[in-house]
């Protein structure tokens, strides 16, 4: 939504015009689910085929098809200068992982955990966990295991500070 002449370099303009919207569409699909996202995208393409839509046309079609207010998603991804950044705030004794959204952009939550008997598993929560605009969520891991390590995110999820995405037992 920022005019290209306001970007201070070709690189920032490229990221704003290509990379950021591509990531936003990926996380929007994750938030809505494949079926609803596809339905909304087809409605958008059918409604605007051969015409000249603007960004609000896209937003309005998606909100109309889903019947939801998607401003919790569109506002940070398309109107704000923020960034995606999640962190592990802590692990409670019952293996409850507290995830904090430090950045402004809602993204998928992927938690991979490792146990003392060399077992590992991954839990994935959709982008829509941030729909109510809270900044912290809880991820319940099995309470009958002994954790040795917890890793937040993966290579497909942008995160400004990955140093706060790992917890290890001391």
N, C-alpha and C positions, 0 to 999 in steps of 0.2 A: 504494500500500500504506500510505500515511500517512493516518490518519483525518482527515476534513475539519476537525474541531475543532482540529487541530494546525496548520493553515495560518494564517498571520498576516494574511491579507487575502482578500477575495473573488477578486482577480486571481490570486493564487498557487493558490488552490483550483481555479479555472477551468482554469488551465494544467495542473495536475496531473491533473484529472479528464477533460479533453477534448483539449487540444492534445498533450500528451506521449504519451498512449496512441495517438492517431491517427498521430503520427510513428513511434512504435514499431511499429505494425502495418505501416506503409509500409516501414520498413527491414527488418522481419522477412520480408515478402514478397520484398524484394530479396535477402535472404540465402538464402532457401529456393528461390526461383524460383517463377514463377506456378503451375506445375502442382502442385507439392508443397504450396504454401501453400493453394491452392484445395481440394486433397484433405483437408488437415488442418482447414481451416475448415468444410468440409461435414461432416466427421466430428464436429466440435465441435457444430455446429448440430443434427445428427441425434441426437446423444447427449443433448443438454441441452434439446431443444425442450420447452417447457411446464414446465420445471423451474427451479430457482434456483441456477445455477452460481456459483461464486466464482472468483477469479483463478487459484487452483491447478488448478482443473478445466481451464481454458484451457491453462495451461502443460503439464499432464500429457497432454492429448490431442495437442498439437503434438509433444511429445517421443515419444509412443507412435507416432504416424503416421510421423514422420520417422526413428525409430529412432536419434535423436541426443540427446546431452546438450546442451540449449540454454541452460544456465545462463550461458554466456559472453555471451548476449544478454539473457535475462530479468533477471539480477541487476542490471546497471547501469541498464537502462531502467525497471524497476519497483520495485527495492528500495533504490537508492542515490540520494543527493542530488546527484549529479554533473551533468555537462553534456557536450554534444558540442563538441569543439574539435580540429581538425586543423591542421597547419602544414607548410609546406615547410621541411624542415631544411636542404636543400642540393641542389645539382646537381653530379654528378660529371662528369669530362671526357668520359666515354662517353655522356653524356645520360641518365644514370640519376638519377631524381628520388627523393630520400629524403623520405618522408612520415612525420611523427610524429603519433601520437595523444596529444595532451596531455590532453584531457578523458577522461572515463570511458566515454562512450557510443559504441558502434560505429555508424558510419554509412557510407554509400556513399562511395567515393572517385572523384571526377571531376577529371581533369587535362586542362586545355586548354592547348595549346602553340602558339606562334607562331614562325615562322622569319624569317630575314632576307630571303627572297624572297616575303614576304607570304602564305605558306601557313599554314594553321592546321588543327588537328585536335583531337579530344577522345577520351580514353581513359577508360572507366568500369570500375571494379572493384566487385564486389558487396560488400555489408556483411560477408559471410562471410570476407573477407580478414582480419578481426580475430578469427576463431574460435579461433586458438591463443593468444590473449591477449597477443600481442606488442605492443609500442608503436611499432614502426617497420616500414615496408614499403618496398620498392623498386619503382618504376614505370619500366620500360625504354622510353625513347623511341628512335626511329630514331637510330643513331649517325652517320649520314651527313648530318646537317643541322646548321645553325648556329642555335641557339636565340636568340631575342631576348626572349621573355617566356614565363612559365609561370604559369597561374592554377589554383588549387586550389579545388574546390567550385563551387556555383552557388546561385541563389536558393532552390532547393528543399531545400537541405541546411543545417540549422542549424549555426552555428559561433559560439562565443562571441567569438573574436578573429579577425576577417577580415584584420587588418593583416599577419599572417604567412602569408597565403595567396597572395602574389604574389612572383614572382622576376623581375627584369628584368636584362638584360645591361648592364653598366656600360661 
